[in-house]
Amino acid sequence: MPSEQADFAVIGGGPAGAAAALMLRRHAPGRSVILLEAGRHDRPKPGEVLPALAQALLRQLGMWTLFAEAGFVENRALVSVWANEAPSERHSIFSAQGPGWQLDRARFDRLMVEGAKAAGVETRLGSAVHSAVRDDQGWRLKLVEGDVVARAVIWATGRSWRLARCFGATLQMHGHLAAYTRFFDRAPGDSRMVIEARPEGWWYSADLPGQRRVVACLTDPDLGSELRQAEHWYRALAATRSIAPLVPPDAVETASLVKSAGTATIDPAAGEGWVAAGDSLFCADPLSSRGIVHALRSGILAAYAASDMLEGRGDFARARYAAIAAQGFADYVPALAAHYAAAARWDTPFWQRRRSHVEDRAAIQEPAMSISSGEKQSNETRHPGL
């Protein structure tokens, strides 16, 4: 079977991969782009709040009109039971950027891939890349249906790093966390997102289109293993003050899943003819509120880096991209520690670990470590990026 040729191959059809493919078409319209997604975006995914600032990125990608017409739930307020027992509520009306959105993630991901297809990207769902090998033509990607040979590759498979060895990259875990998530029908909301700190970790909930709701408990995997069982999960939910009332007695559970939610990075961020993007590059703790905005932004930057590689500026592209990734992680670490420190009022294993992390960071980092203005906002106004 002959190999299919492309200038760029994007592995992964999530927000980062779709953004990379869209930007490649806009930035280098004469180049061919193929997007390969292992799944079909037909399974439930954890909910996510998309901040209003994402509008600029969607406009840059030519996706704003399609997104605006999709009718996602606007996020009108964030209710936080975090630094103390009293709920704190922040309304989007007081934000200069306006409200964000509470997404049905599977639907959003499908929308992004459809936008890429409309822009001229060859898109393939259900096409898993099993291996990648460098040869004199570029990168040979092995799929069940045949090989694809691309001059440059953008690797955006989320929290799946199975291809790391193929690219000569090393996964570095910086923290372990798991999200124990359940989805409900007949659980209407009022366009608010709610987070609540608890002794076992912290909880998150948001209403989704169609009177649906996502509810998740985030804790360390060794502490939350029992939460895989419905009995234990519902017992822990009942102990919450602000989350439990959001699930009415007649709500119907439709799906449950457990996903890793800890911090991890890949090294290097880019190599000979390849660039990592989204969670494949740097996956963050959901409390950091990076989420889809990080995915879209890194996909855009990865597209520019990959284009530079084909233009003979590979060394420059890799160095610049690595510097941007390193700065992002340097800003993230102290900001995340500060958010957890604000709620570390329990003497339980989960919060003891967060306190020790803060102490360790304080001992080894410069006291003037910079935090971007967006990360200096109150801990009680953060949007978890689940």
Protein Blocks (a to p, Z undefined) as FASTA:
>chain_A
ZZdddfbdcedjbfklmmmmmmmmmmmmmbccddddfblolaccddddddfklmmmmmmn
opmmmmmmnopacdfbdcddfkbmbdcdddfklpmnbpaddddfklmmmmmmmmmmmnop
acdehiacfbdcddfklpadddfkbccddfbdcddehjafklmmmnopacddfbdcdddd
dddehiacehiacddddfklccdddddehiiacddddddfklmmmmmpmklmmmmmmmpm
klmmmmcfkbccfbdcdddfbdcddddfbdehiacehjlloccdfklonmmmlmmmmmmm
mmmmmmmmmnopmmmmmmmmmmmmmmmmmmmmmmmmmmmmmmmmbccfklmmmmmmmmmm
mmmmcfklccdfklmpcfklcccdZZ
